[in-house]
Amino acid sequence: MTRRGWLVAAAGLVGCKRPAPLPVLATVPEFSLTDQAERPFAGARLTGKIWVANFMFTSCAATCPRQSKVLQRLQRETAVDLVSFTVDVKRDTPAVLGAYARRFGADPARWHFLTGPEPELHRLAYSVFQVGSVDGQLEHSSRLLLVDGQRRYRGSYPSAGEESINRLLAGIDQLAKEL
């Protein structure tokens, strides 16, 4: 083989390099909350599924609608489940979450809006995903959180910017190939 042939072959191998595995940031423990239809929702339902989560509240006029638009896009373009945890347990009742879900065309079979005891939501936000507190202050992260089928937290992505969303989509594809 000529020198040029070797260079072309080597360049082709570089293009085929597998991406590094996504890190395991934490394991999502069992949780029990209530969905937008006022049904009990056990975290175990998500075992075996890739899912993307966020922390939001329905009266937010800043980052939450943008996050929900991105999740709406993921609902159209992927097969992942989506989980929106409220940080406003006092106002975001299942009925309020249901109205918000309808506003964004959420498929209730795949996009779950969850509320429940503040300590349980705080444990998930603070101890597991490390994106802030659920303590009545309504401060929250605008990041989208990627979880694999073994309920391992594998990535955190800003909800703004096409580059970030493309990285999230690539992460979803990478996890789908691991299944």
C-alpha positions as CSV (number, residue, x, y, z in Angstrom):
1,M,0.0,0.0,0.0
2,T,1.3,3.5,-0.8
3,R,1.9,6.1,1.8
4,R,-1.2,8.0,0.7
5,G,-3.2,4.7,1.1
6,W,-2.0,4.3,4.6
7,L,-2.9,7.9,5.5
8,V,-6.4,7.5,4.0
9,A,-6.9,4.2,6.0
10,A,-5.6,5.8,9.2
11,A,-7.9,8.8,8.7
12,G,-10.9,6.4,8.3
13,L,-10.0,4.6,11.5
14,V,-10.0,7.9,13.4
15,G,-13.5,8.7,12.1
16,C,-14.7,5.3,13.4
17,K,-13.4,5.8,16.9
18,R,-16.1,5.0,19.5
19,P,-16.9,7.8,21.9
20,A,-15.8,7.4,25.5
21,P,-18.5,5.9,27.8
22,L,-20.6,8.5,29.5
23,P,-19.6,8.8,33.2
24,V,-21.8,7.4,35.9
25,L,-22.5,10.4,38.1
26,A,-24.9,8.8,40.6
27,T,-27.5,6.1,40.8
28,V,-31.1,7.3,41.1
29,P,-32.6,5.6,44.1
30,E,-36.2,4.4,44.4
31,F,-38.6,7.3,44.8
32,S,-42.4,7.5,45.1
33,L,-44.2,10.6,43.9
34,T,-47.5,11.6,42.2
35,D,-48.0,12.3,38.5
36,Q,-50.0,14.9,36.7
37,A,-53.1,12.6,36.6
38,E,-52.9,12.2,40.4
39,R,-51.6,8.6,40.2
40,P,-48.8,7.2,42.3
41,F,-45.5,7.2,40.3
42,A,-42.8,4.8,41.5
43,G,-39.3,5.5,40.1
44,A,-38.9,1.8,39.4
45,R,-41.2,2.3,36.4
46,L,-38.3,3.9,34.7
47,T,-36.0,0.9,35.1
48,G,-35.0,-0.4,31.6
49,K,-35.7,3.0,30.0
50,I,-33.5,5.9,29.0
51,W,-35.0,9.1,30.4
52,V,-34.3,12.8,30.6
53,A,-35.3,14.8,33.7
54,N,-35.5,18.4,34.7
55,F,-36.6,20.4,37.7
56,M,-39.1,23.1,37.0
57,F,-42.2,24.9,38.2
58,T,-45.3,25.8,36.2
59,S,-45.5,29.5,37.1
60,C,-41.9,30.1,36.0
61,A,-41.6,32.6,33.1
62,A,-37.8,32.3,32.6
63,T,-36.1,29.0,32.0
64,C,-38.9,26.5,32.5
65,P,-40.8,27.2,29.3
66,R,-37.5,26.8,27.4
67,Q,-36.7,23.5,29.1
68,S,-40.2,22.3,28.3
69,K,-39.8,23.3,24.7
70,V,-36.6,21.2,24.5
71,L,-38.3,18.3,26.2
72,Q,-41.2,18.7,23.7
73,R,-38.6,18.4,20.9
74,L,-37.1,15.2,22.6
75,Q,-40.6,13.8,22.7
76,R,-40.9,14.2,19.0
77,E,-37.4,13.2,18.0
78,T,-36.5,10.3,20.4
79,A,-38.1,7.4,22.2
80,V,-36.9,8.4,25.7
81,D,-39.1,9.0,28.7
82,L,-39.2,12.5,30.1
83,V,-39.6,13.4,33.8
84,S,-40.3,16.9,35.0
85,F,-40.0,17.2,38.8
86,T,-41.6,20.3,40.3
87,V,-39.7,22.5,42.7
88,D,-43.0,24.3,43.8
89,V,-44.8,21.6,45.7
90,K,-47.2,24.1,47.3
91,R,-48.7,25.4,44.0
92,D,-47.9,22.6,41.4
93,T,-50.7,20.3,42.3
94,P,-51.4,17.3,39.9
95,A,-54.2,19.4,38.3
96,V,-51.8,22.3,37.7
97,L,-49.1,20.0,36.4
98,G,-51.7,18.4,34.1
99,A,-52.7,21.7,32.6
100,Y,-49.0,22.6,32.0
101,A,-48.4,19.1,30.4
102,R,-51.3,19.7,28.0
103,R,-49.9,23.2,27.1
104,F,-46.7,21.4,25.9
105,G,-48.5,18.5,24.2
106,A,-47.0,16.0,26.7
107,D,-47.7,12.3,25.9
108,P,-48.7,11.0,29.4
109,A,-47.3,7.6,28.5
110,R,-43.8,9.1,28.1
111,W,-43.7,12.5,29.8
112,H,-44.3,12.5,33.5
113,F,-44.8,15.7,35.6
114,L,-44.2,14.7,39.2
115,T,-44.9,16.3,42.6
116,G,-44.8,15.0,46.1
117,P,-43.3,15.6,49.5
118,E,-40.7,18.4,49.5
119,P,-38.1,16.3,51.3
120,E,-38.3,13.6,48.6
121,L,-37.9,16.1,45.7
122,H,-35.1,17.8,47.6
123,R,-33.3,14.5,48.0
124,L,-33.4,13.9,44.3
125,A,-32.4,17.5,43.3
126,Y,-29.7,18.0,45.9
127,S,-28.3,14.6,46.7
128,V,-28.7,12.7,43.5
129,F,-28.7,15.1,40.6
130,Q,-26.8,17.9,42.5
131,V,-28.7,20.7,40.7
132,G,-30.0,22.6,43.7
133,S,-32.5,22.5,46.5
134,V,-36.3,22.0,46.7
135,D,-36.9,24.1,49.7
136,G,-39.7,26.6,48.8
137,Q,-37.2,29.1,47.3
138,L,-38.1,28.2,43.7
139,E,-34.5,28.4,42.7
140,H,-33.5,25.5,40.3
141,S,-31.2,24.5,37.7
142,S,-32.1,24.8,34.0
143,R,-30.0,21.7,33.1
144,L,-31.4,18.5,31.5
145,L,-30.4,15.3,33.2
146,L,-29.8,12.0,31.3
147,V,-30.4,8.7,33.0
148,D,-29.8,5.2,31.6
149,G,-31.9,2.1,31.8
150,Q,-30.2,1.0,35.0
151,R,-31.2,4.3,36.6
152,R,-27.7,5.6,36.5
153,Y,-27.3,9.4,36.1
154,R,-25.0,9.8,33.1
155,G,-25.0,13.4,32.0
156,S,-26.1,17.0,32.7
157,Y,-26.7,19.4,29.8
158,P,-27.6,23.1,29.6
159,S,-31.1,23.5,28.2
160,A,-30.0,26.5,26.1
161,G,-28.1,26.3,22.9
162,E,-28.2,24.0,19.9
163,E,-24.7,22.6,20.6
164,S,-25.8,21.4,24.1
165,I,-29.0,19.9,22.8
166,N,-27.0,18.1,20.1
167,R,-24.6,16.7,22.8
168,L,-27.7,15.5,24.7
169,L,-29.1,13.8,21.6
170,A,-25.7,12.2,21.0
171,G,-25.7,11.0,24.7
172,I,-29.2,9.5,24.2
173,D,-28.0,7.7,21.0
174,Q,-24.9,6.4,22.8
175,L,-27.0,5.0,25.7
176,A,-29.4,3.4,23.3
177,K,-26.5,1.5,21.7
178,E,-25.5,0.3,25.2
179,L,-28.9,-1.4,25.7
